[in-house]
Amino acid sequence: MPITRIGSRQSQLALVQTHWVQSELQKHYADQEFPLVTMTTQGDKILDVALAKIGDKGLFTKELEQALLRQEVDLAVHSLKDLPTQMPDGLALGAITEREEPRDALVLHPRWQGTPLAELPPGTVIGTSSLRRLAQLRYHFPHLAFKDIRGNLNTRLRKLDAGEYDGLILAVAGLRRLGWGERVSEVLEPEISLYAVGQGALGVQCRGDDGRVLALLAGLNHPETALRCLAERALLRALEGGCQVPIGVHSQVNGQELTLTGAVLSVDGQQRVAGCQTGVVTEEAQAVALGEALAQDLRAQGATAILQAIFAEVGRG
């Protein structure tokens, strides 16, 4: 019986996502085995330092990629937003799964329940570990107070409920996948918080020359999600940004047209450049070209200077 080993992080959310991929593969290939191999990444180990200060090159993916290259696993399941746009030689993105709701969510302490983000009083403490979320919230709501938060979703919600924070900004997708959708107080519209590149989708990585595994993964790929995310990733790659840089996106498909919106912000939220590109996108090359065109537009508006200042401040990882 053919055996295909699946690599995963050990966090609860990562395992929920990986078990879903495992069950989908098992459903379609009942005559094969798909055992899990779990491991801890650098991002899982360092919990007392802000993500941006650690560096973001493969923070939650490097160990899984190394296991693939050493042939200890045959595929690896990632939250696509964590997967760097530049992959190690020899590895390929075998599938991008159908996207869950990609937007960000406000999760409030019970004392603020029912209060919209826009109506929270000055000094309300909002927790986030993302420079992208932080910069956008500072831009729209400079009167709020912001505090870094690390740890898995269980840990973050426990800190919120203990009163260390008044609210948190988290991904809707992660909350729903863990069965905590009822904790969402407000889903943030793109006008307030553009989401992370690839947010809500899973990226399944494998060795580029492994035709057997690539064939297995073909059925998991969701064409519309893949085109949207490939455009988003091309934008990020062309801007030379990483997971921890304040670059937000929003994409949507209407027939054969893909509309991609993007913004680059300074960490303090004082500077923001944004743009939008629409084009016919039916294949990967067109998606990549659209993302690159938007990156050029943002650079023409001043994104380069904003990004250079951020790299100087927090480093490039």
KEBA-287099 format. One record per residue (C-alpha): z, y, x. Coordinates in steps of 0.5 Angstrom, whole numbers, padded with zeros to 4 digits, always signed. Example, Ala and Ser with C-alpha at 12.3 -4.5 7.8 and 13.67 -1.06 7.14 Angstrom:
2
+0016-0009+0025/+0014-0002+0027/
***
This chain:
317
+0000+0000+0000/-0002+0007+0003/+0004+0011+0005/+0003+0019+0005/+0010+0022+0007/+0011+0029+0004/+0015+0034+0008/+0020+0039+0005/+0026+0044+0006/+0032+0041+0004/+0034+0047-0001/+0035+0046-0008/+0029+0050-0010/+0024+0047-0005/+0026+0040-0007/+0025+0042-0014/+0018+0044-0012/+0016+0038-0007/+0019+0033-0013/+0014+0036-0017/+0008+0035-0012/+0010+0028-0011/+0010+0026-0018/+0003+0029-0019/+0001+0025-0014/+0004+0019-0016/+0001+0020-0023/-0006+0020-0020/-0005+0015-0015/+0000+0010-0018/-0002+0005-0012/+0001+0009-0007/+0007+0011-0004/+0010+0018-0003/+0016+0018+0001/+0020+0025+0002/+0022+0027+0009/+0027+0033+0009/+0028+0038+0014/+0032+0045+0015/+0028+0051+0018/+0030+0057+0022/+0031+0061+0016/+0035+0056+0012/+0040+0056+0018/+0041+0064+0020/+0044+0067+0014/+0048+0072+0017/+0042+0077+0019/+0037+0080+0015/+0031+0077+0014/+0027+0083+0017/+0031+0083+0023/+0030+0075+0025/+0022+0076+0025/+0018+0073+0020/+0013+0068+0023/+0014+0062+0020/+0021+0063+0018/+0021+0058+0013/+0015+0054+0015/+0015+0053+0023/+0019+0046+0023/+0015+0043+0017/+0008+0045+0021/+0011+0042+0027/+0012+0036+0024/+0005+0035+0021/+0002+0036+0028/+0007+0031+0031/+0004+0027+0025/+0011+0025+0023/+0009+0028+0016/+0002+0028+0012/+0003+0034+0008/+0008+0039+0007/+0010+0043+0001/+0011+0051+0002/+0012+0057-0003/+0006+0060-0001/+0009+0067+0000/+0013+0064+0006/+0007+0061+0009/+0004+0066+0014/-0004+0068+0014/-0005+0065+0021/-0004+0058+0021/-0003+0054+0027/-0010+0050+0030/-0011+0043+0027/-0007+0045+0020/-0011+0047+0013/-0009+0049+0006/-0010+0043+0002/-0009+0046-0004/-0006+0052-0008/-0002+0050-0014/-0003+0053-0021/+0001+0059-0021/+0008+0060-0025/+0010+0067-0027/+0009+0071-0020/+0013+0078-0022/+0020+0080-0020/+0026+0079-0024/+0032+0084-0025/+0038+0079-0026/+0045+0083-0028/+0052+0082-0028/+0055+0081-0035/+0058+0088-0035/+0051+0091-0035/+0047+0086-0039/+0042+0089-0043/+0041+0095-0039/+0034+0097-0037/+0033+0098-0029/+0031+0105-0030/+0038+0106-0034/+0043+0104-0029/+0047+0109-0027/+0047+0112-0020/+0051+0108-0014/+0049+0101-0018/+0049+0096-0013/+0043+0092-0013/+0042+0086-0008/+0035+0084-0005/+0033+0081+0002/+0026+0083+0001/+0024+0089+0005/+0018+0089+0000/+0023+0090-0006/+0027+0094-0003/+0022+0099-0001/+0019+0099-0008/+0026+0100-0011/+0028+0106-0007/+0021+0109-0008/+0022+0109-0016/+0030+0109-0016/+0033+0113-0010/+0039+0114-0014/+0041+0106-0014/+0045+0103-0008/+0042+0097-0004/+0045+0091-0001/+0042+0086+0003/+0044+0079+0000/+0042+0072+0004/+0043+0065+0002/+0040+0060-0004/+0039+0062-0011/+0046+0058-0013/+0049+0062-0007/+0046+0069-0009/+0048+0068-0017/+0055+0066-0015/+0056+0073-0011/+0053+0077-0017/+0058+0073-0022/+0064+0075-0017/+0062+0082-0017/+0060+0083-0010/+0053+0086-0014/+0051+0089-0020/+0045+0086-0020/+0040+0082-0016/+0032+0082-0015/+0029+0075-0015/+0023+0072-0017/+0022+0069-0024/+0018+0063-0021/+0024+0061-0017/+0029+0062-0023/+0025+0058-0028/+0024+0052-0024/+0031+0051-0023/+0032+0052-0030/+0036+0059-0030/+0030+0063-0034/+0036+0065-0039/+0039+0069-0033/+0033+0074-0033/+0035+0081-0035/+0028+0084-0034/+0021+0082-0032/+0019+0088-0027/+0012+0090-0029/+0007+0092-0023/+0008+0099-0024/+0015+0098-0021/+0015+0092-0017/+0008+0089-0014/+0010+0082-0012/+0009+0078-0006/+0003+0075-0003/+0002+0068-0006/+0009+0069-0010/+0009+0064-0016/+0004+0059-0013/+0006+0053-0008/+0001+0052-0002/+0001+0044+0000/-0001+0044+0008/-0004+0038+0012/-0008+0037+0018/-0015+0039+0018/-0018+0033+0020/-0014+0028+0015/-0020+0027+0010/-0016+0022+0006/-0010+0027+0005/-0015+0033+0004/-0018+0028-0002/-0011+0027-0005/-0010+0034-0005/-0016+0036-0008/-0014+0035-0015/-0008+0039-0014/-0012+0045-0013/-0012+0051-0018/-0019+0054-0017/-0017+0061-0021/-0010+0061-0017/-0013+0059-0011/-0018+0065-0011/-0013+0070-0013/-0008+0068-0007/-0014+0067-0002/-0016+0075-0004/-0008+0077-0003/-0007+0073+0003/-0014+0076+0006/-0011+0083+0005/-0004+0081+0008/-0008+0078+0014/-0013+0084+0015/-0007+0089+0015/-0003+0085+0020/+0003+0084+0015/+0008+0079+0015/+0012+0076+0009/+0018+0081+0011/+0013+0087+0011/+0013+0092+0005/+0006+0090+0002/+0006+0088-0005/+0000+0086-0009/-0002+0084-0016/-0008+0080-0018/-0012+0078-0025/-0018+0075-0027/-0023+0077-0032/-0029+0072-0033/-0032+0072-0026/-0029+0079-0024/-0022+0079-0020/-0018+0085-0019/-0014+0086-0014/-0008+0092-0013/-0004+0093-0007/+0001+0098-0004/+0004+0099+0003/+0011+0103+0003/+0015+0105+0008/+0022+0102+0008/+0026+0108+0006/+0021+0108+0000/+0019+0115+0002/+0012+0114+0003/+0007+0109-0001/-0001+0108-0001/-0004+0104-0006/-0011+0102-0008/-0015+0097-0013/-0021+0093-0012/-0025+0089-0017/-0031+0085-0015/-0034+0078-0018/-0031+0072-0014/-0033+0065-0015/-0032+0063-0008/-0027+0063-0003/-0031+0068+0002/-0032+0073-0004/-0024+0073-0005/-0023+0074+0002/-0028+0080+0003/-0025+0083-0003/-0018+0083+0000/-0021+0085+0007/-0024+0091+0003/-0018+0093+0000/-0014+0093+0007/-0020+0098+0009/-0018+0102+0003/-0011+0102+0005/-0012+0104+0012/-0016+0109+0010/-0010+0112+0006/-0005+0112+0012/-0003+0105+0011/-0004+0104+0019/+0001+0109+0021/+0007+0106+0016/+0006+0099+0018/+0006+0101+0026/+0013+0105+0024/+0016+0099+0021/+0014+0094+0027/+0017+0099+0031/+0023+0099+0027/+0024+0092+0025/+0020+0088+0030/+0014+0084+0029/+0017+0077+0029/
***
